Amino acid sequence: MIIVRSFTILLLLSCIAFKLACCFSSGISSLKALPLVGHLEFEHVHPASKDFGNRYQLLALAVLHPKSVSDIASVIRHIWMMGPHSQLTVAARGRGHSLQGQAQTRHGIVIHMESLQPQKLQVHGVGGGPTPFVDVSGGELWINILHETLKYGLAPKSWTDYLHLTVGGTLSNAGISGQAFRHGPQISNVHQLEVVTGKGEILNCSERQNSDLFHGVLGGLGQFGIITRARIALEPAPTMVKWMRMLYLDFAAFARDQERLISSDDDKFDYIEGFVIINRTGLLDSWRLSFTPEDPVEASQFKSDGRNLYCLEVAKYFKLDEDGKDVMNQEVKESLSELSYISSTLFSSEVTYQEFLDRVHVSEMKLRSKGQWEVPHPWLNLLVPRSRVNEFAKGVFGNILTDTSNGPVIVYPVNKSKWDNRSSAVTPEEEEIFYLVAILTSAVPGSTGKDGVDQIVKRNQRILEFSEAAGLGLKQYLPHYTTRHEWRSHFGPKWDDFVRRKSRYDPFAMLAPGQRIFEK
């Protein structure tokens, strides 16, 4: 009886495996037969199996290089028509800047969004008239949008610190930088989207048309549709930027000044960020490569060794004319006089607007030249409520986090009123101000010590456990969870809407499987 039962089970499993293999083979054949303007690549798929995080590698079945939106819709509709028993999933990939395999899919289809070449970027509202905007492809890079809109004296209002990212990628998360305190994240500066849903439908959406999909997709982690086109709000662009840094010894004073600046009604600065420096030597000497000290003698006597320091980084935009510069300098002087930074540590620089916005790319080129760019990046991005940020800083900076030499730790506040709560993006509940804390550590490949990826991941976990035990109420930005319970907790009161939208726009859970929220 045991032998008979064993044989029966093996036969059943063999039949299932054979059936799946037949379906899989049939699926490949039918995909190859699709009439596309672009093409599906089944051989050279390895580049799509890695990302900036350099920790996860999922090998795709094929990579779609679309030349039109209809290519994307055709592939998704084809898989949708195969029904819920097909195991094929679809992941949209921009520059592959995700950290934990979010833009990957095992044995599924990766869509190379940069292949989606649109017509020339269309800038509208030039020379007065309606509020200006630009229509762009979801696979367009923000740096290209900057270059094109500057030709018309315009630029998007809100940015990320790094511009070599796709529009669809940042809008699927939020897109934040030092301008977010005034303009909100990038998802708060979008007028309209074109989206391909998990059923292969091509839908235009905005606040007035298909508004449920519009708000769901913004910050929706790619769960409800693939952004193939976006209409981005623009504003008049400055030509120059006065860029300043200054240090604090006390986190509370540092945070207090940041909050004062983002709450001001008189536009003291146009960009406000900050970062934490722990146990760095020769800090101000390194600043001299790009900045000029206000008082060179006093700056040369300042020692950063062994201290926890907090750097306030601000910028003031201005037009390149003598009167504008004089007015700007006077405004900056008055604004700085209200702050409590260490006077000997004030450094400044004047750069073009484009140079300022693309500043991280300069660092990227330096790291690439040293072979230090394509390394593991076990980053941790958190949104911390204002009322608990001092407690977080006391417990983490200098205690759990004891070194910042392998990557910056960025800290700055934003105003929640600038975020649209109808979007899928999640922020700490009930507080008007919350802080981004981005611990952007690069790991040393092959190291088993404190600079190795395993130790950094353990340190990040300690930070999360400390925050959980203290009841800080923080949220992850660019979140990564592995269980339904964790995702439900993350989305909180937005979870029911999130599940409803998934059922409506991607009922087979085909899209963005790398987020690990829903399983097909």
Salt bridges, closest charged atoms under 4 A:
GLU114 OE2 - ARG95 NE 2.89
ASP135 OD2 - HIS124 NE2 3.56
ASP135 OD1 - ARG231 NE 2.78
GLU148 OE2 - LYS120 NZ 2.96
GLU148 OE1 - LYS151 NZ 3.03
ASP161 OD1 - ARG359 NH2 3.01
GLU207 OE2 - ARG422 NH2 2.99
ASP212 OD1 - ARG500 NH2 2.80
ASP212 OD1 - ARG501 NE 3.10
ASP212 OD2 - ARG504 NH1 3.51
GLU235 OE1 - HIS183 NE2 3.66
ASP257 OD1 - ARG260 NH1 2.51
GLU259 OE1 - ARG386 NE 2.65
ASP266 OD2 - LYS268 NZ 3.36
ASP267 OD1 - ARG182 NH2 3.35
ASP270 OD1 - ARG182 NH1 2.90
ASP285 OD1 - ARG288 NE 3.74
GLU313 OE2 - ARG245 NE 2.85
GLU331 OE1 - LYS316 NZ 3.53
GLU338 OE1 - LYS268 NZ 3.28
GLU350 OE1 - LYS325 NZ 3.12
ASP358 OD1 - HIS164 NE2 3.19
GLU364 OE1 - HIS361 ND1 2.90
GLU364 OE2 - ARG368 NE 2.78
GLU374 OE2 - ARG368 NH1 3.57
GLU391 OE1 - ARG388 NH2 2.92
ASP403 OD2 - LYS450 NZ 3.39
ASP420 OD2 - ARG422 NH2 2.78
ASP451 OD1 - LYS450 NZ 3.33
ASP497 OD1 - ARG500 NE 3.24
ASP506 OD2 - LYS502 NZ 2.62
